[in-house]
Amino acid sequence: MRIDKRKCRKFADPGLKMNRNHGLLHAEKVKYIVRTAVKNIGGQRILVLYVYLREQAADGIFIPVWTMFQGRTEYITLFRKEDGSTSWNKAAFCNLKRDYDFGRHCAFYMAGDEERVTRFCKQTANNGFISLYRLQDGIMEKRRRERRQKKEKEILAKMKLVPALPRNINRTIEREIIPHYVFYTYSRKKKGMEGFCTACSSEVLVTGVKHNERGICPLCKEAVTFKSRGKRGMIIDRETLQIFQRISSNEVIVRFIKIYYQYGDEKNPYKSIYENARTFLYWDDSGNISEDPFYYGYGDRSSLTPWRAGDRPVFSYWRYNFEADQTGFLYYKNLEKVFADSPWQYSQLKEFYLADQEPLYALRYLAAYKRYPMLEYLVKLRLYHLAGNIAFGNHYYYNSDSGFNPNGKNLKEVLGFDKNYLPLLQSINPGLEQIKLMRDLVHAGMELNEELLMWCGKFGISRAENLLVPLKHMTPHKLMKYVNEQYAKFCKKSLYQTGGYYRMEDVLTDYRDYLCMSEGLELDLKNSFVLFPADLKKAHDKVNDISDKEQALVYDRQIQKQFEEMNQQYHFVKYGYAVLLPHTAKEILEEGQNLHHCVGGYVKQVVKRESTILFVRKAEAQEKSLCTVEIKNGRLVQARCYKNEPPSPAVQRFLNVWEKKILHAPALAAAA
Ligand SMILES: [Zn+2]
């Protein structure tokens, strides 16, 4: 029965007086004085507690600040503000004021006031406040239980709609998901060793195999890993399987199945397969999608369902938690049906997964598809690596500078390559980084070499200048051969090793540096001992360890060389402005001095071909500094005038035309 607020108001202030000689009114430790009454309000017995400020009472003001109405199953409090206005409050007695010691600062006016409370509350305590707290705790706990049950009933109703798992699940797990083994007994002859295959559950004889080697079962021809019985120890495999199912016309569910296989007994592995999470996906007519995740909780007997709303709690984000991990294999056989007439009908999730059948986080793919519908085309074009980068990559990188436009309508708009490049793209299967590298190479006028690009993809090589400099002197094949050899010889084999290369790209960076310096030193790069030094690191350090005077000469020669190579390409005159390349290091230093900016510090980068510096000048006054431009990776990265000011509108207009007509001139459609 609810407490009737309107009727309660009549009992809010009974106008009680207090005896001003009562000791309580002068007790410093007491902040609040409580008086009580039991009333019949709206047909129920209600305990009423009047809470007065002691200081006010001592001054003869007897108006309660709070009047609490306590029924058997409910309580409510009327709060009176200083201005006389009132408001209702649902807090328990001890929380009436945001003061954790509130209760301790309260005292009952008379013994009868306290007795009334203990009698009404029917608790075992003699203390009035404790009796009240216990009654209110019990009421709150009951409310919490009811709320939880209501929620659990909703979850239960939702879970009733979930269909049974597809019938062939266990077969799929056995055949496609868990790894298989041939356990064999090693013998010195290595011939006809006795083994057992977990794929076909048969005794087999194997010859010439090694422990932990991958191969196929001689009987069933399934892919297996060979395990020597003497060495294998305990083998535990754990995997996740995602199963999508249709719930209704606007709802699908993805279910996460956890799989443990433990090979103690090789013929009879311990298996544990259970579902531990579900996520419902709904969509409305306007295409809004919402997710509703649940996880399987354990060990609470009082609950109606083990399913709990939300994501599985994890205790540490830095530690891998297999139970919470939703990346896994995909049950793909039903996907067409499940996604028919859904927002993901054309998402190509199945095709993307089937490209390599590696574990993935399908929900993330589906969310990415909603944002970048062109995932469909990338998968259809079999550009899986790119599709994966877009579905699972960091979207922060998709700016115009990456050369990738996720909102493009066709291949040219998305990647900057037209369809003539498609066969090459398909065989390279590039990721975003490689696409950028390819664009940079094409901009620099280089023919794209399939083998070289595959190599770059394999080793994560992404800097165009690292390829462009050596390729002036050799074929891609020779470059790869040399760099592979150097890496094999000098790669870091231990974290504690000083020197040595971490990555293939580091070898290339040193090699470019070496070649740039060698060009400046006018070494004979036709001589293969000079072109391919046996110890690159040593040779690199040697060409860099030169006197300042020698270095100045090398830098000047290298910059002169670049002038000869590139001035033709970049030179341009329009609107009364011209672009030119520096001839010497001195010219770059002077440009910095004339314009009071820091281009002088770029000489080294220019020499090593990491940047190109260009001067924009008035066509009729080409000796006079005006604006300095830096080109990096085939893109204009900065243009600075006097004291680092940006270019004037006229210069900017000139630069825009130059960028379009000259810098980005080698049309990507032209080659291939
Ligand atoms: Zn077999």
Residues whose N, C-alpha, C, O or C-beta is under 5 A from the ligand:
A	BS01	ZN	C197 A199 C200 C217 L219 C220
